[in-house]
């Protein structure tokens, strides 16, 4: 269908071009004939004024017919009639004014026929014009046969050949342009369809997508982003950080940052002042690059996570409430158990049972404390409170090891502290003790009985490091990225009787990051695990305590 349509359009273009050429040729030829006839009659350079008038009249008729003729509805054979009329008109002019140069006008119809219809029509036209020229010269008694009888037909033959070649080249160029135009239209149509498809897809998703140009201007926005913008305006544009309490200045608004070319991922913001009907959004910004690697803009994505955030907060509030209610009676239970165990008259079996109960209550209290800490210091909630000062990490690590030795001894495990060096850091000693306690507790719980734990700390002048390594079962590479997620426990641990809540490492990570440091884990399955804690050695703000 496309090819058929193309051929039809091509045929129409060719016919239209031929009609325009015919009109242009006759306007030119008619003008030359009329002007030449008038001049010949005015200056008296004629032999037969009647022949001149007849030739001018025929030329006028041919020109008028060419201009008025409906070329798209008439057969192409009428073109030959016009060409013959032109040749006859020029012949009369040649007879009426032999020395006025009218014979040169025969070149025009010959060129026209060769250009428009090719050699099949151009050659006969040239032969007719040549024959007319030769015949008129031979029957004119005042004209002596000369070399022009040969040269003029050769001139017409050359004109026919050149016109044909130029016409074919012009037609080839026109055909090429038409094909290029068709290909361009097809490409433009495909681009329009793809653009429409992308627009439909973007409008179908429920998160806002904005495409920013290299200068930060807005190029494309889907319907969801338009709704977000309308909601943003309805709420007065008040934007708060992830804690829902800290106002975000206009210069640090996520859209303003994206327009400056900043890149960020899944950052949480709140729209609306506290206490109002507010909404929560996660925003991301990614830079776009062209095929040469140059930056051409930014994709800005906004996702409404209000329901998710409210559910998380409801869960944390419920957990905190339940845990708080459990902690009070547990404290009382432990207090009374301590009082009972101080009684020296207890027999061994009873003391053993009470110690088991105390141990279980201690574990339950630890679990409640971890849950409360996770609820109060969630990743999107209130930041951890730390009181940093100059701390000697070696002392913190040795104290934690001393506290962990009884549990390690119960499992016949050895803790090697030969790697503990003097290392100062800008940190909260109580919080760092909490981190080391947690790492040692995990190593003791999850490594095999009779295993070895290596503990060390050192400093490189810029950062201080704490390392805890065990020879336990290790952690799979698939589970390593999720190791510090809240409530995460590996498949291998869930299949054992080892107790845990999956909060210790998450809380440890939050504590370390609150110091401006980082905690990482390295492990090979079956070869144990190593945890590294990096802390700043000096106060980043230059203060000292």
C-alpha positions in Angstrom: 0.0 0.0 0.0 2.8 2.4 0.8 4.6 1.7 -2.5 1.4 2.1 -4.5 0.7 5.4 -2.8 4.2 6.5 -3.4 4.0 5.7 -7.1 0.7 7.6 -7.4 2.2 10.6 -5.7 5.2 10.4 -7.9 3.1 10.3 -11.1 1.1 13.3 -9.9 4.3 15.3 -9.2 5.7 14.4 -12.7 2.5 15.5 -14.5 2.3 18.7 -12.4 5.9 19.4 -13.3 5.3 18.9 -17.0 2.3 21.3 -16.9 4.3 24.0 -15.2 7.2 23.6 -17.7 4.7 23.8 -20.6 3.2 27.0 -19.3 6.6 28.5 -18.5 8.0 27.6 -21.9 5.1 29.2 -23.8 5.1 32.3 -21.7 8.7 32.7 -22.6 8.3 31.7 -26.3 5.1 33.8 -26.7 6.8 36.9 -25.2 9.8 36.5 -27.6 7.5 36.0 -30.6 5.4 39.0 -29.9 8.3 41.3 -29.1 10.3 40.1 -32.1 7.3 40.5 -34.4 6.6 44.1 -33.2 10.3 45.0 -33.6 10.5 43.5 -37.1 7.4 45.4 -38.2 8.4 48.7 -36.6 11.9 48.8 -38.0 10.8 47.4 -41.4 13.1 44.3 -41.2 10.7 42.0 -42.9 10.0 40.5 -46.3 6.3 39.5 -45.8 4.4 41.3 -43.1 1.5 38.9 -43.5 3.7 35.9 -42.7 5.0 37.8 -39.6 1.5 38.6 -38.4 0.4 34.9 -39.0 3.4 33.7 -37.0 2.7 36.1 -34.2 -0.9 35.1 -34.1 -0.2 31.4 -34.0 2.3 32.0 -31.2 -0.2 33.9 -29.2 -2.8 31.2 -29.7 -0.3 28.5 -28.6 0.7 30.6 -25.5 -2.9 31.3 -24.6 -3.8 27.6 -25.0 -0.9 26.5 -22.8 -1.9 28.8 -20.0 -5.7 28.1 -20.2 -5.4 24.4 -20.8 -6.5 22.0 -17.9 -3.5 19.8 -18.2 -4.7 17.2 -15.6 -7.9 16.4 -17.6 -6.6 16.5 -21.2 -4.6 13.7 -23.1 -0.9 14.1 -23.4 -1.2 14.1 -27.2 -2.3 17.7 -27.1 1.2 18.6 -26.1 2.4 17.5 -29.5 -0.2 19.7 -31.1 1.2 22.7 -29.2 4.7 21.8 -30.2 3.7 21.6 -33.9 1.9 24.9 -33.6 5.0 26.5 -32.1 7.2 25.1 -34.9 4.7 26.4 -37.6 4.5 29.8 -35.9 8.3 30.1 -35.9 8.3 28.9 -39.5 6.0 31.7 -40.6 8.2 34.2 -38.7 11.3 32.8 -40.4 9.6 33.2 -43.9 8.3 36.7 -43.1 11.6 38.0 -41.7 14.4 35.7 -42.8 17.2 37.8 -41.4 15.7 38.6 -38.0 17.0 35.4 -36.3 13.6 33.9 -35.6 14.9 30.5 -36.6 16.8 30.3 -33.4 13.5 30.1 -31.5 13.1 26.5 -32.8 15.5 25.5 -30.0 12.8 26.2 -27.4 10.1 23.7 -28.5 12.8 21.1 -29.2 14.3 21.6 -25.7 10.8 21.4 -24.2 9.9 18.1 -25.9 13.2 16.5 -25.0 13.0 17.6 -21.4 9.4 16.6 -20.8 9.0 13.5 -22.9 12.5 12.2 -23.5 14.2 11.2 -26.7 11.1 9.4 -28.1 9.4 12.8 -28.6 12.4 15.1 -28.6 14.1 13.5 -31.6 11.0 13.7 -33.9 10.5 17.3 -32.8 14.1 18.1 -33.6 13.7 16.4 -37.0 10.6 18.4 -37.8 12.2 21.7 -36.8 15.4 20.8 -38.7 13.4 19.9 -41.8 11.4 23.1 -41.6 14.6 25.1 -41.3 16.3 23.4 -44.3 13.1 23.5 -46.4 12.6 27.2 -45.8 16.2 27.9 -46.7 16.1 25.8 -49.9 12.9 27.4 -51.2 14.0 30.9 -50.5 15.6 32.2 -53.8 17.6 34.8 -52.0 19.2 32.3 -49.6 22.2 30.5 -50.8 23.0 27.0 -49.5 25.7 27.2 -46.8 27.1 25.3 -43.9 24.2 26.5 -41.6 22.0 23.9 -43.3 24.1 21.3 -41.5 25.1 23.1 -38.3 21.6 24.1 -37.3 20.2 20.5 -37.3 23.3 19.5 -35.4 22.6 22.3 -32.9 19.1 21.0 -32.4 20.3 17.4 -32.1 22.8 18.5 -29.4 20.1 20.5 -27.6 17.9 17.4 -27.6 20.6 15.3 -26.1 21.6 17.8 -23.5 18.0 18.5 -22.5 17.3 14.8 -22.2 20.3 14.2 -20.0 19.5 17.2 -17.8 15.9 16.1 -17.5 16.9 12.6 -16.5 19.2 14.0 -13.8 16.6 16.3 -12.6 14.1 13.5 -12.4 16.5 11.3 -10.6 17.2 14.1 -8.0 13.4 14.7 -7.7 12.8 11.0 -7.2 15.6 10.9 -4.6 14.1 13.8 -2.8 10.7 12.3 -2.8 12.0 9.0 -1.4 13.9 10.9 1.3 10.7 12.9 2.0 8.7 9.7 2.3 11.4 8.2 4.6 11.4 11.3 6.7 7.6 11.3 7.0 7.7 7.6 8.0 10.3 8.4 10.6 8.4 11.4 11.9 5.3 9.2 12.1 7.1 6.5 14.0 8.6 9.1 16.3 5.1 10.6 16.9 3.7 7.1 17.6 6.6 6.3 20.0 6.2 9.7 21.7 2.5 9.0 22.1 3.2 5.5 23.5 5.7 6.9 26.0 3.2 9.7 27.0 0.4 7.1 27.4 2.7 4.9 29.6 3.9 7.8 31.7 0.3 9.0 32.2 -0.7 5.4 33.2 1.7 5.1 36.1 0.8 6.5 39.5 4.1 8.2 40.2 5.2 11.6 38.9 7.9 11.7 36.2 9.5 15.0 35.1 12.1 15.5 32.3 14.3 18.5 32.9 16.5 20.0 30.2 20.2 20.6 30.5 19.4 24.1 31.7 16.9 22.9 34.3 13.8 23.9 32.3 10.8 21.5 32.3 10.5 19.5 29.0 8.0 16.8 29.8 5.7 16.1 32.8 3.2 13.3 33.2 -0.3 13.6 34.7 0.8 12.2 38.0 3.4 14.9 38.4 0.8 17.5 37.5 -1.3 16.2 40.3 1.7 16.3 42.7 2.4 19.9 41.7 -1.3 20.8 42.3 -1.2 19.1 45.7 2.1 20.9 46.4 0.5 24.3 45.7 -2.7 23.4 47.7 -0.6 22.6 50.8 1.2 25.9 50.5 4.5 24.4 49.3 5.6 23.6 52.9 8.2 20.9 52.6 9.7 19.0 55.5 12.6 16.5 55.8 12.2 12.8 56.5 11.6 13.4 60.2 8.5 15.4 59.3 9.6 18.3 61.6 12.6 19.9 59.9 11.5 22.5 57.3 13.4 22.3 53.9 14.5 25.7 52.6 13.4 26.6 49.0 17.0 26.2 47.8 17.1 22.7 49.1 13.7 21.7 47.7 14.2 18.4 45.8 13.0 19.9 42.5 15.4 22.9 42.9 18.2 20.5 43.6 17.3 18.4 40.5 17.3 21.6 38.4 20.8 22.3 39.6 21.9 18.9 38.4 22.2 17.1 41.7 21.6 13.4 41.8 19.8 11.6 44.7 17.8 8.4 45.3 14.6 7.7 47.2 14.9 10.6 49.6 11.8 11.0 51.8 10.0 14.4 52.2 6.7 15.5 53.7 4.4 18.0 52.2 2.2 20.1 54.6 2.8 21.4 58.0 2.8 19.0 61.0 -0.7 18.3 62.3 -2.3 19.0 58.9 -3.5 16.5 56.3 0.0 16.0 54.9 1.5 13.7 52.3 4.8 11.8 52.2 6.8 11.5 49.0 10.0 9.7 47.9 11.9 11.6 45.2 14.8 10.6 43.0 16.9 12.4 40.4 19.0 10.8 37.7 21.2 12.5 35.0 20.6 11.8 31.3 23.4 11.4 28.8 23.6 11.4 25.1 25.4 8.8 23.0 28.7 10.7 23.4 28.4 10.8 27.2 27.4 14.4 27.5 24.8 15.4 30.0 21.5 16.4 28.4 19.1 16.7 31.3 17.6 15.1 34.4 14.8 12.6 35.1 13.0 13.6 38.3 10.6 11.0 39.9 8.1 11.6 42.7 6.3 8.7 44.4 3.5 9.1 47.0 4.4 6.8 49.9 2.0 8.3 52.5 0.2 5.1 53.1 3.4 3.2 53.5 4.9 5.7 55.9 1.7 5.8 58.0 1.7 2.0 58.1 5.3 1.9 59.2 4.7 4.5 61.9 1.6 2.6 63.1 3.6 -0.6 63.3 6.5 1.1 65.2 4.0 2.8 67.5 2.3 -0.5 68.2 5.6 -2.3 68.8 6.9 0.5 71.0 3.7 0.5 73.0 3.7 -3.3 73.5 7.4 -3.4 74.3 7.0 -0.6 76.8 4.2 -2.4 78.6 6.4 -5.5 78.7 9.5 -3.8 80.1 7.9 -2.6 83.4 6.8 -6.1 84.6 10.1 -7.6 83.3 12.1 -5.2 85.4 10.0 -6.1 88.4 10.5 -9.8 87.7 14.3 -9.4 87.4 14.4 -7.4 90.6 12.6 -10.0 92.6 14.7 -12.8 91.0 17.9 -11.0 92.1 16.5 -10.7 95.7 15.6 -14.4 95.8 19.0 -15.5 94.4 20.7 -13.5 97.2 19.2 -16.0 99.7 22.1 -18.3 100.7 19.7 -20.9 102.0 18.5 -21.9 98.5 19.3 -25.4 97.5 21.3 -26.0 94.3 18.4 -27.3 92.1 16.2 -24.3 93.0 19.0 -21.8 92.4 19.6 -23.4 89.0 15.9 -23.1 88.1 15.9 -19.5 89.2 19.1 -18.7 87.3 17.5 -20.1 84.1 14.4 -17.9 84.7 16.7 -14.9 85.2 18.6 -15.7 82.1 15.4 -15.9 80.1 14.1 -12.6 81.6 17.4 -10.9 80.7 17.1 -12.1 77.1 13.5 -10.9 76.9 14.5 -7.5 78.4 17.3 -7.2 75.8 14.8 -8.0 73.1 12.4 -5.3 74.4 15.2 -2.8 74.6 16.2 -3.5 71.0 12.7 -3.2 69.7 12.2 0.1 71.5 15.4 1.4 70.1 14.5 0.4 66.6 11.1 2.1 66.9 12.5 5.3 68.3 15.6 5.5 66.0 14.1 4.2 62.7 15.9 5.0 59.5 13.2 7.7 58.7 12.5 8.7 62.2 14.3 10.7 64.9 18.1 10.8 64.6 20.2 9.0 67.2 21.4 11.1 70.1 25.2 10.8 70.6 27.6 12.7 72.9 31.0 12.4 71.1 34.3 13.1 72.8 37.9 11.9 72.6 37.8 8.2 73.3 40.4 5.5 73.5 38.8 2.6 71.5 41.2 0.0 72.9 39.7 0.5 76.4 36.1 0.2 75.0 37.0 -3.0 73.1 38.8 -4.6 76.1 35.8 -3.8 78.4 33.4 -5.4 75.9 35.6 -8.5 75.6 35.7 -8.8 79.4 31.9 -8.7 79.6 31.5 -11.3 76.8 34.1 -13.8 78.2 31.6 -15.7 80.4 29.3 -16.4 77.4 32.2 -17.3 75.2 33.5 -19.7 77.9 30.1 -21.4 78.1 30.5 -22.3 74.4 34.2 -23.1 74.8 35.2 -20.2 72.4 38.4 -18.2 72.5 38.6 -14.4 72.0 42.0 -13.3 70.7 42.7 -9.6 71.6 46.3 -9.4 70.4 45.2 -7.1 67.6 43.9 -4.5 70.0 46.1 -1.4 69.7 45.8 2.1 71.1 43.4 4.0 68.8 41.7 7.2 69.6 38.4 8.3 67.9 35.9 11.1 68.2 32.9 9.0 69.4 30.4 8.4 72.1 32.0 5.7 74.4 28.6 4.3 75.6 27.3 4.0 72.0 30.5 2.4 70.7 30.4 -0.1 73.6 26.9 -0.9 72.4 28.2 -1.6 68.9 31.1 -3.8 70.0 28.9 -5.7 72.5 26.5 -6.5 69.6 29.3 -7.7 67.3 30.8 -9.9 69.9 27.4 -11.3 70.9 26.7 -12.2 67.3 30.1 -13.9 66.9 29.5 -15.9 70.0 25.9 -16.9 69.1 26.4 -17.8 65.5 29.9 -19.3 65.3 30.4 -23.0 66.1 31.2 -24.1 69.6 35.0 -24.2 70.3 35.6 -21.6 67.6 37.9 -18.6 67.6 37.0 -14.8 67.6 39.6 -12.2 66.7 39.1 -8.6 67.9 41.3 -5.7 67.0 41.4 -1.9 66.7 43.9 0.5 65.1 44.3 4.0 63.6 45.7 5.4 60.4 45.9 9.0 61.4 42.6 9.9 59.7 40.3 7.2 60.8 40.1 4.6 63.6 39.0 1.1 63.0 37.5 -1.8 65.0 37.5 -5.3 63.6 35.6 -8.4 64.8 36.2 -11.7 62.9 35.0 -15.2 63.6 35.5 -18.6 62.0 31.8 -19.5 61.9 29.6 -20.6 58.9 29.8 -17.3 57.2 27.2 -15.3 55.2 26.1 -15.9 51.6 26.8 -13.2 49.0 23.0 -13.0 48.3 22.3 -12.1 52.0 25.2 -9.7 52.6 23.4 -6.6 51.0 20.5 -7.2 53.4 22.5 -7.9 56.5 22.0 -4.5 58.1 18.2 -4.3 57.3 15.9 -4.2 60.3 14.4 -7.5 61.4 16.5 -9.4 58.8 17.7 -12.9 59.8 19.4 -15.2 57.3 17.9 -18.5 56.2 20.6 -20.5 58.0 19.9 -18.8 61.3 16.2 -19.1 61.1 16.5 -22.9 60.8 18.5 -23.1 64.1 17.4 -22.6 67.7 19.6 -19.5 68.0 17.5 -16.6 69.3 17.6 -13.2 67.7 15.4 -10.3 66.5 17.4 -9.0 63.5 17.8 -5.5 65.0 21.3 -5.5 66.5 23.2 -4.9 63.3 20.7 -2.3 62.0 21.0 -0.4 65.3 24.8 -0.7 65.2 24.9 0.7 61.7 22.7 3.7 62.7 25.0 4.4 65.6 28.2 4.3 63.5 26.7 6.4 60.8 25.5 9.0 63.4 29.3 9.4 64.2 30.1 10.0 60.5 31.5 6.5 60.1 30.5 3.3 58.4 30.2 -0.4 59.2 30.8 -3.1 56.6 30.8 -6.9 56.5 32.9 -9.2 54.5 32.2 -13.0 54.4 32.7 -16.1 52.4 30.2 -18.9 53.0 31.9 -21.5 55.2 34.8 -19.3 56.1 33.5 -17.0 58.8 32.7 -13.3 58.7 34.6 -10.0 59.4 32.9 -6.8 60.5 34.8 -3.5 60.1 33.8 -0.3 61.9 35.3 3.0 60.6 35.2 6.1 62.8 36.7 9.6 62.5 39.8 10.0 64.5 39.3 13.7 64.9 36.3 15.9 65.4 35.1 17.0 61.9 34.1 20.4 63.3 37.6 21.0 64.8 36.3 21.1 68.3 38.0 19.2 71.2 36.7 18.0 74.5 
